[in-house]
Amino acid sequence: MRIIALTDIHGSYTKVQEILTKEKGVDAVIIGGDLTNVGTSKEAEEAIRLFQSYVQTLFVVAGNMDLPELDDTFDKLRISINSKGRILNEAGFFGVSGSPFTPMHTPYEIPEEEIKKRSESGWQEVQSARWKIFVPHAPPRNTKLDRIRAGMHVGSTAVREFIEKYQPDVCVCGHIHEARGTDVIGKTQIVNCGPAGKGCYAVIEVGENIKVENRG
C-alpha cells in the first residue's frame, strides 16, 4: 500500500494537486492538520472534494490553524481520524486534531491531557490492524522534529509519552515547518512532512515492512 502524507497546506491547494498529479499508484492520503489558514467549513469541504478527485481514501485531522469546527466537517465526510481509528487493508490510522498551547494563541489549541485522551481513544479502535499509523498534528517533544529556529523543543509531551508507551509503527506529524525530517523513538518511525504549501510531503510504503521517506 502506498500512502502520501501531507501537513501544513494552509490553503495552498494547487500545490497539493501538483503533488497528487506527480505521485502515481497512491492508495490513500493522510492530511495531518492545517488544511486551511483559518478557513471555513465550506472551503475545507471543497478542498477535500478536490483531493478526492485524485485519491478517494483520505484520513484527516485538523491543525492549530484550522477552526475546531472543521472536525465536524471531516466527520460528516467520513474522513476524520481525530480521537478515532479507521482501518484500510492491514493498516490502522488514528490521530489527534489541534496542537498544545502556543504563545501565538492560534484557533485550535488543547491541553496535553486532551491530546493523551484522544490518542488513546483512537488507538483502541485500531487494535485489529497489523500496522498502526498515528497522526497527531504536533510532533513529539524532544526530537529532531519539534525544534524551532531559536533552538527550543516545542512539541507535545503527550505525543512523546504515547509513542514511548504504545510504539505505533509510524507517527506522521507537522506543525513545526522548519523541523521537517525523520526520527525514531523505539520502533516508531516518525516523520514531520514539512509544509505541503511549499511542496513538501512524505511517502509511506506499507508491505512486509514500512518505509517512510520525505519528498519535495
C-alpha positions as CSV (number, residue, x, y, z in Angstrom):
1,M,0.0,0.0,0.0
2,R,1.3,3.5,-1.0
3,I,0.3,6.5,1.2
4,I,1.0,10.2,0.6
5,A,1.2,12.2,3.9
6,L,0.6,16.0,3.8
7,T,0.6,18.6,6.5
8,D,0.5,22.3,6.8
9,I,-1.2,23.0,3.5
10,H,-2.5,26.4,4.7
11,G,-4.8,26.8,1.8
12,S,-2.3,26.1,-1.0
13,Y,-4.5,23.6,-2.7
14,T,-2.8,23.9,-6.1
15,K,0.4,22.6,-4.5
16,V,-1.4,19.5,-3.3
17,Q,-2.8,19.0,-6.8
18,E,0.7,19.1,-8.2
19,I,1.9,16.5,-5.7
20,L,-1.1,14.2,-6.3
21,T,-0.6,14.6,-10.1
22,K,3.1,13.7,-9.8
23,E,2.7,10.7,-7.5
24,K,1.2,7.6,-9.1
25,G,-0.3,4.5,-7.6
26,V,-1.5,6.1,-4.4
27,D,-3.9,4.2,-2.2
28,A,-4.6,6.8,0.5
29,V,-3.7,10.3,1.5
30,I,-3.1,11.5,5.1
31,I,-3.7,15.1,5.9
32,G,-2.1,15.8,9.2
33,G,-3.6,19.2,10.0
34,D,-3.6,22.8,8.9
35,L,-5.5,22.1,5.7
36,T,-6.7,25.7,5.8
37,N,-5.5,29.0,7.2
38,V,-8.5,29.7,9.5
39,G,-10.7,28.7,6.6
40,T,-14.4,27.9,6.7
41,S,-16.1,24.5,6.7
42,K,-17.2,25.2,3.1
43,E,-13.6,25.9,2.0
44,A,-12.4,22.8,3.7
45,E,-15.1,20.6,2.2
46,E,-14.3,21.9,-1.3
47,A,-10.6,21.2,-0.8
48,I,-11.4,17.7,0.3
49,R,-13.6,17.0,-2.7
50,L,-10.9,18.3,-5.0
51,F,-8.3,15.9,-3.4
52,Q,-10.8,13.0,-3.7
53,S,-10.8,13.5,-7.4
54,Y,-7.2,12.2,-7.3
55,V,-7.4,9.7,-4.4
56,Q,-10.7,8.6,-2.9
57,T,-9.4,7.5,0.5
58,L,-8.4,10.3,2.9
59,F,-7.5,10.2,6.6
60,V,-7.7,13.7,8.2
61,V,-7.1,15.6,11.4
62,A,-7.3,19.4,11.9
63,G,-4.3,21.5,12.8
64,N,-3.9,24.5,15.1
65,M,-4.6,26.9,12.2
66,D,-7.8,25.2,11.3
67,L,-11.0,26.1,13.1
68,P,-12.2,23.4,15.6
69,E,-15.5,23.1,13.8
70,L,-13.6,21.5,10.9
71,D,-13.6,18.3,12.9
72,D,-17.4,18.2,12.3
73,T,-16.9,18.7,8.6
74,F,-14.4,15.9,8.5
75,D,-16.7,13.7,10.5
76,K,-19.5,14.4,8.0
77,L,-17.3,13.5,5.1
78,R,-16.2,10.3,7.0
79,I,-12.5,11.1,6.7
80,S,-11.8,12.1,10.3
81,I,-9.3,10.2,12.5
82,N,-9.4,12.7,15.4
83,S,-9.9,10.6,18.5
84,K,-10.9,7.6,16.4
85,G,-9.4,4.9,14.2
86,R,-10.0,3.7,10.7
87,I,-8.6,0.6,9.1
88,L,-7.6,0.2,5.4
89,N,-6.3,-3.3,4.4
90,E,-3.9,-4.1,7.3
91,A,-3.1,-0.6,8.4
92,G,-4.9,1.3,11.2
93,F,-5.0,5.1,11.1
94,F,-5.8,7.3,14.2
95,G,-4.9,10.8,15.2
96,V,-5.4,14.0,17.2
97,S,-6.5,17.4,15.9
98,G,-5.1,20.7,17.2
99,S,-1.9,21.4,19.0
100,P,-0.6,22.0,22.5
101,F,-1.0,25.6,23.7
102,T,1.3,28.1,22.0
103,P,2.4,31.7,22.6
104,M,0.5,32.7,19.4
105,H,-2.9,31.7,20.7
106,T,-3.9,30.0,17.4
107,P,-7.5,28.8,16.8
108,Y,-7.2,25.2,17.8
109,E,-5.1,24.6,20.9
110,I,-5.9,21.9,23.5
111,P,-4.3,20.7,26.8
112,E,-1.8,17.9,26.8
113,E,-4.2,15.8,28.8
114,E,-6.8,16.1,26.0
115,I,-4.1,15.1,23.4
116,K,-3.4,12.0,25.5
117,K,-7.1,11.1,25.8
118,R,-7.7,11.4,22.0
119,S,-4.6,9.4,21.2
120,E,-5.7,6.5,23.4
121,S,-9.2,6.6,22.1
122,G,-8.1,6.2,18.5
123,W,-5.5,3.6,19.5
124,Q,-8.3,1.4,20.9
125,E,-10.0,1.3,17.5
126,V,-7.1,0.0,15.5
127,Q,-6.1,-2.9,17.6
128,S,-7.0,-5.4,14.9
129,A,-4.7,-3.8,12.4
130,R,-1.3,-5.2,11.6
131,W,0.2,-1.8,11.2
132,K,-0.6,1.3,13.3
133,I,-0.1,4.8,11.9
134,F,-0.5,7.6,14.4
135,V,-1.3,11.1,13.1
136,P,-1.1,13.9,15.7
137,H,-0.7,17.4,14.2
138,A,2.0,18.3,16.7
139,P,5.3,16.4,16.8
140,P,6.6,14.6,19.9
141,R,8.7,16.7,22.3
142,N,12.5,16.5,22.3
143,T,13.1,15.1,18.8
144,K,14.6,16.4,15.6
145,L,11.1,17.2,14.5
146,D,10.0,19.8,17.1
147,R,12.9,22.2,17.2
148,I,12.1,25.8,16.2
149,R,14.8,28.1,14.7
150,A,15.6,29.6,18.1
151,G,16.7,26.0,19.1
152,M,13.9,25.2,21.6
153,H,11.9,22.0,21.5
154,V,8.2,22.8,21.4
155,G,6.5,19.5,20.6
156,S,3.8,17.7,22.6
157,T,4.8,15.9,25.8
158,A,1.6,13.8,25.5
159,V,2.5,12.6,21.9
160,R,6.0,11.7,23.1
161,E,4.7,9.7,26.1
162,F,2.1,8.0,24.0
163,I,4.7,6.8,21.4
164,E,7.0,5.6,24.2
165,K,4.2,3.6,25.8
166,Y,2.4,2.1,22.8
167,Q,5.0,2.2,20.0
168,P,2.9,2.6,16.9
169,D,4.7,1.7,13.7
170,V,4.6,5.2,12.2
171,C,3.9,8.7,13.5
172,V,3.0,11.4,10.9
173,C,3.2,15.0,12.2
174,G,3.8,18.6,11.0
175,H,3.2,21.9,12.8
176,I,6.9,22.9,13.1
177,H,7.6,23.8,9.5
178,E,11.3,24.2,9.9
179,A,11.8,20.8,11.6
180,R,10.9,18.7,8.6
181,G,12.6,15.3,8.6
182,T,12.5,11.9,10.2
183,D,13.4,10.5,13.6
184,V,12.7,7.4,15.7
185,I,11.5,6.6,19.2
186,G,12.0,2.9,19.9
187,K,10.5,1.1,17.0
188,T,8.3,4.0,15.9
189,Q,9.3,5.8,12.7
190,I,8.4,9.5,12.9
191,V,8.1,11.9,10.0
192,N,7.5,15.6,10.0
193,C,6.3,16.1,6.5
194,G,7.1,19.8,6.2
195,P,4.8,22.4,4.7
196,A,2.8,21.0,1.8
197,G,2.1,24.6,0.9
198,K,5.8,24.7,-0.2
199,G,5.6,21.4,-2.0
200,C,6.9,19.2,0.9
201,Y,5.3,15.8,1.7
202,A,6.1,12.2,2.7
203,V,5.6,8.8,1.1
204,I,4.8,5.8,3.3
205,E,5.2,2.3,1.7
206,V,3.4,-0.4,3.6
207,G,4.4,-4.0,2.8
208,E,6.3,-6.7,4.7
209,N,7.9,-3.7,6.3
210,I,7.2,0.1,6.4
211,K,9.3,2.6,4.6
212,V,9.0,6.3,5.2
213,E,10.6,9.0,3.0
214,N,10.4,12.8,2.8
215,R,10.0,14.3,-0.7
216,G,9.5,17.6,-2.3
